[in-house]
Amino acid sequence: MEYRSILVHLDESQHALTRLDVALHVAKRHGAHVSALFAPAVPEHSAAYALILDGEYWAQCQREHEDHRRALEHRFFSRLAEARLKGAWRTASHAQHELLKRARFADLIVLGQSDPDDVDASLSNRLQARVVLSAGRPVLLVPYVGGFRTVGERVMVAWDAGQSAARALHDALPFMRLAQRTELVTFTPAHKNSDRVPGADIGLVLARHGLEMQVTELHPPPTLQVGDALLSHASQTGCDLIVMGAYGHARWKELLLGGVTQTVLGSMSVPVLMSH
C-alpha cells in the first residue's frame, strides 16, 4: 500500500494550519492527492442553536465562520500550487458523519489532537474515538502544539503482537520505506522473563520488505504505565512519528479508547499514526 489519497480534517481552530502543513508535507513525500474537509466537530442538532441564540449574534457568527472558511480554502489551494500537488476542497456541516463517509476512499486520514483548553474538547475527543475506531483506515493525529518540519524520518513502532498493532505496522510501511531510522519497541514488565527475543519474528517479516530496523525491549517498572513509558522513550530518542495500534471498546452507544491510547493522545508531542 502507498499513500496516494490523503484526507485532512480542517476546522476553525487555530491549530488547523499546522494540521494542513503536516498533511501537505506527507503528501509531497508520497506524491499523494489531498482532500480537505472543512467541518466543525459539532452535534448533528447544532442547527437548533439558530433558534436559541439572538438572531443578529447568530448571523455574525455565521459571517465569521464563512470568512474563516474562505481564508483557509485560499491557503489550501495556494499551498497545493506551491507544492505542485493536486487536491480537492469540501465543506460539510458535521465532521464525524462526513469523515466516516469519505474515509473509505482515503489511504490516510489526518486529524488534530484535542486542545484541552478548547471549549469543544469533549466533542473533538469523541470525533477522534469514532474515526480511529470506525474508519477502517490509518489515522495520523497531529499535536495541537508545536511545529513539525519532518514527519516519518525517525519512526518508532510500538509492538505487542496484537491485531491492532499488526494493522498499524503494516499501514505505516509507506512511512518506514522512506524513513532514515525505524525502531520497533516492545514492552516486557520488569518482573517477567522470556526465552524469546521480543519483536524478532516481526523483524524478520519487515526484513523481507527490505526494511532494516532496531528492536528495543523496554522493561518499565510497575509504577510506570505503558503509555507514559512509550512517550518517554519517544522523547529520549527524538523520533518524529509514533506508530501504534488503537484499542477501544463500546459502552452503550459511545466508543471509548483504551487507557494506553488515551494516554498517548492526551500527551503526545509528535504526530502519531494509529490503526484499529
C-alpha positions as CSV (number, residue, x, y, z in Angstrom):
1,M,0.0,0.0,0.0
2,E,1.1,3.6,-0.7
3,Y,-0.4,6.9,0.4
4,R,-1.9,8.2,-2.8
5,S,-5.0,9.7,-1.3
6,I,-4.9,11.8,1.9
7,L,-8.0,13.2,3.7
8,V,-7.3,16.0,6.2
9,H,-9.9,17.4,8.6
10,L,-9.9,21.2,9.0
11,D,-11.9,23.5,11.2
12,E,-11.9,27.0,12.7
13,S,-9.3,26.2,15.4
14,Q,-6.0,27.9,15.4
15,H,-4.3,24.5,15.0
16,A,-5.9,23.7,11.6
17,L,-3.0,25.3,9.7
18,T,-0.5,23.0,11.4
19,R,-2.6,20.1,10.5
20,L,-2.8,21.2,6.9
21,D,1.0,21.7,6.8
22,V,1.6,18.2,8.0
23,A,-0.9,16.7,5.5
24,L,0.8,18.6,2.6
25,H,4.3,17.6,3.8
26,V,3.3,13.9,3.9
27,A,1.5,14.3,0.5
28,K,4.6,15.8,-1.1
29,R,6.8,13.0,0.1
30,H,4.4,10.3,-1.2
31,G,3.1,12.1,-4.3
32,A,-0.5,12.0,-2.9
33,H,-3.7,13.7,-3.8
34,V,-5.1,15.8,-0.8
35,S,-8.7,16.1,0.0
36,A,-9.5,18.8,2.6
37,L,-12.7,18.6,4.6
38,F,-13.7,21.7,6.4
39,A,-16.3,20.8,9.0
40,P,-16.9,21.6,12.7
41,A,-16.9,18.8,15.3
42,V,-20.4,19.6,16.5
43,P,-23.5,17.5,17.3
44,E,-25.9,16.9,14.4
45,H,-28.6,19.0,16.1
46,S,-26.4,22.2,16.2
47,A,-28.7,23.9,13.7
48,A,-31.1,24.3,16.6
49,Y,-28.7,26.9,18.0
50,A,-30.0,29.3,15.4
51,L,-33.4,29.2,17.1
52,I,-32.0,29.7,20.6
53,L,-29.4,32.4,20.1
54,D,-30.1,36.1,19.3
55,G,-30.7,36.4,15.5
56,E,-28.1,39.2,15.0
57,Y,-25.5,37.4,17.0
58,W,-26.1,34.1,15.1
59,A,-25.8,36.0,11.8
60,Q,-22.5,37.5,12.9
61,C,-21.2,34.0,13.9
62,Q,-22.1,32.7,10.5
63,R,-20.3,35.6,8.7
64,E,-17.2,35.0,10.8
65,H,-17.4,31.3,10.0
66,E,-17.6,31.9,6.3
67,D,-14.7,34.4,6.4
68,H,-12.6,31.8,8.1
69,R,-13.6,29.1,5.7
70,R,-12.7,31.3,2.7
71,A,-9.3,32.2,4.1
72,L,-8.4,28.6,4.9
73,E,-9.6,27.4,1.5
74,H,-7.4,30.1,-0.2
75,R,-4.5,29.0,1.9
76,F,-5.1,25.3,1.0
77,F,-5.1,25.9,-2.8
78,S,-2.1,28.3,-2.6
79,R,-0.1,25.7,-0.7
80,L,-1.2,23.0,-3.1
81,A,0.1,25.0,-6.0
82,E,3.4,25.7,-4.2
83,A,3.9,22.0,-3.6
84,R,2.8,21.1,-7.1
85,L,0.1,18.8,-5.7
86,K,-3.4,18.1,-6.7
87,G,-6.3,18.3,-4.3
88,A,-10.0,19.0,-3.6
89,W,-11.9,21.0,-1.0
90,R,-15.2,20.1,0.6
91,T,-17.3,21.9,3.2
92,A,-19.7,20.0,5.5
93,S,-21.9,20.8,8.5
94,H,-20.8,17.8,10.6
95,A,-17.3,16.4,10.7
96,Q,-17.9,12.9,12.0
97,H,-20.6,11.9,9.5
98,E,-18.6,13.2,6.5
99,L,-15.2,11.9,7.7
100,L,-16.6,8.3,8.1
101,K,-18.3,8.6,4.8
102,R,-15.2,9.6,2.9
103,A,-12.7,7.5,4.9
104,R,-13.2,4.5,2.7
105,F,-11.7,6.5,-0.2
106,A,-8.5,7.6,1.6
107,D,-5.2,5.8,2.2
108,L,-4.5,8.1,5.2
109,I,-6.7,10.4,7.4
110,V,-5.1,13.4,9.1
111,L,-6.8,14.7,12.3
112,G,-5.8,17.0,15.1
113,Q,-5.2,16.3,18.7
114,S,-7.8,17.8,21.1
115,D,-6.8,21.0,22.8
116,P,-7.8,20.7,26.5
117,D,-8.3,24.4,26.7
118,D,-10.8,24.3,23.8
119,V,-14.5,24.6,25.0
120,D,-15.3,21.9,22.4
121,A,-12.6,19.5,23.5
122,S,-15.0,16.8,24.5
123,L,-16.6,16.9,21.1
124,S,-13.1,16.6,19.5
125,N,-12.3,13.6,21.7
126,R,-15.5,11.8,20.5
127,L,-14.6,12.6,16.9
128,Q,-11.2,11.1,17.4
129,A,-12.5,7.9,19.0
130,R,-15.2,7.4,16.4
131,V,-12.9,8.0,13.4
132,V,-9.9,6.0,14.8
133,L,-12.0,3.0,15.8
134,S,-14.6,3.0,12.9
135,A,-13.0,4.4,9.8
136,G,-11.0,1.3,8.9
137,R,-8.1,3.4,7.7
138,P,-4.9,4.6,9.4
139,V,-5.3,7.9,11.1
140,L,-2.4,10.4,11.6
141,L,-3.0,12.6,14.6
142,V,-1.2,15.9,14.8
143,P,-0.4,17.6,18.2
144,Y,-2.1,20.9,18.9
145,V,1.2,22.5,20.0
146,G,4.5,22.7,18.1
147,G,5.6,22.7,14.5
148,F,6.7,19.7,12.6
149,R,9.3,20.2,9.9
150,T,9.7,16.4,9.5
151,V,7.2,13.5,9.9
152,G,8.2,9.9,9.4
153,E,12.0,10.3,9.0
154,R,12.6,8.8,12.5
155,V,9.8,6.3,13.2
156,M,9.1,4.4,16.4
157,V,6.7,1.5,16.3
158,A,5.0,0.2,19.5
159,W,4.7,-3.6,19.1
160,D,2.7,-6.0,21.3
161,A,1.9,-8.6,18.6
162,G,-1.8,-7.7,18.8
163,Q,-4.2,-7.3,16.0
164,S,-4.3,-3.5,16.1
165,A,-0.5,-3.3,16.4
166,A,-0.1,-5.5,13.3
167,R,-2.6,-3.4,11.4
168,A,-0.8,-0.2,12.4
169,L,2.6,-1.5,11.5
170,H,1.6,-2.6,8.0
171,D,-0.4,0.6,7.5
172,A,2.8,2.5,8.3
173,L,5.0,0.7,5.7
174,P,5.0,3.7,3.3
175,F,6.5,5.9,6.1
176,M,9.0,3.2,7.0
177,R,10.2,2.7,3.4
178,L,11.3,6.4,3.3
179,A,12.5,6.7,7.0
180,Q,16.1,7.3,7.9
181,R,15.6,5.2,11.0
182,T,12.9,2.9,12.3
183,E,12.8,1.4,15.8
184,L,10.4,-1.3,17.0
185,V,9.7,-1.1,20.7
186,T,8.3,-3.9,22.8
187,F,7.3,-3.8,26.5
188,T,8.1,-6.5,29.0
189,P,7.2,-6.0,32.6
190,A,10.3,-5.8,34.8
191,H,9.3,-8.9,36.8
192,K,8.6,-11.1,33.7
193,N,11.3,-13.1,31.9
194,S,11.0,-14.5,28.4
195,D,13.1,-17.1,26.5
196,R,12.2,-15.4,23.1
197,V,13.6,-12.1,21.7
198,P,10.5,-9.8,21.6
199,G,9.9,-8.4,18.1
200,A,12.3,-10.9,16.4
201,D,9.5,-12.5,14.3
202,I,8.0,-9.3,13.0
203,G,11.6,-8.0,12.4
204,L,12.1,-10.9,10.0
205,V,8.8,-10.1,8.2
206,L,9.9,-6.5,7.8
207,A,13.3,-7.6,6.6
208,R,11.6,-9.4,3.7
209,H,10.2,-5.9,2.8
210,G,13.8,-4.7,2.6
211,L,13.5,-2.7,5.8
212,E,16.2,-2.5,8.5
213,M,15.1,-1.6,12.0
214,Q,16.3,-1.6,15.5
215,V,14.4,-3.7,18.0
216,T,14.3,-2.3,21.6
217,E,12.9,-4.2,24.6
218,L,11.8,-1.9,27.4
219,H,11.2,-3.0,31.0
220,P,9.0,-0.3,32.6
221,P,8.6,-0.7,36.4
222,P,5.1,-1.5,37.7
223,T,4.7,2.1,38.8
224,L,5.1,3.4,35.2
225,Q,2.2,3.0,32.8
226,V,3.0,1.7,29.2
227,G,1.6,4.8,27.6
228,D,3.9,7.0,29.7
229,A,6.9,4.8,29.1
230,L,6.2,4.9,25.3
231,L,6.1,8.7,25.3
232,S,9.2,9.0,27.5
233,H,11.2,6.7,25.1
234,A,9.9,8.7,22.1
235,S,11.2,11.9,23.6
236,Q,14.6,10.4,24.5
237,T,15.2,9.0,21.0
238,G,14.0,12.1,19.1
239,C,11.5,10.2,16.9
240,D,9.2,12.3,14.7
241,L,6.5,9.7,14.3
242,I,4.9,7.1,16.7
243,V,3.1,4.2,15.2
244,M,0.8,2.2,17.4
245,G,-2.5,0.2,17.4
246,A,-5.6,1.9,18.7
247,Y,-7.5,-0.1,21.3
248,G,-11.0,0.7,22.4
249,H,-14.5,-0.7,23.3
250,A,-18.1,0.3,23.1
251,R,-20.1,1.3,26.2
252,W,-23.7,1.8,25.5
253,K,-23.7,3.9,22.3
254,E,-20.3,5.5,22.7
255,L,-17.0,4.3,21.5
256,L,-14.2,4.7,24.2
257,L,-10.5,4.5,23.6
258,G,-8.3,2.2,25.8
259,G,-6.0,3.5,28.5
260,V,-2.7,3.4,26.6
261,T,-4.4,5.0,23.6
262,Q,-5.9,7.8,25.7
263,T,-2.6,8.5,27.4
264,V,-0.7,8.9,24.1
265,L,-3.4,11.0,22.6
266,G,-3.5,13.2,25.6
267,S,0.2,13.8,26.0
268,M,1.8,13.3,22.6
269,S,4.4,15.8,21.4
270,V,5.0,14.3,17.9
271,P,2.5,13.0,15.3
272,V,1.0,9.6,16.0
273,L,-0.2,7.1,13.4
274,M,-3.0,4.8,14.8
275,S,-4.9,1.9,13.2
276,H,-7.6,-0.3,14.6
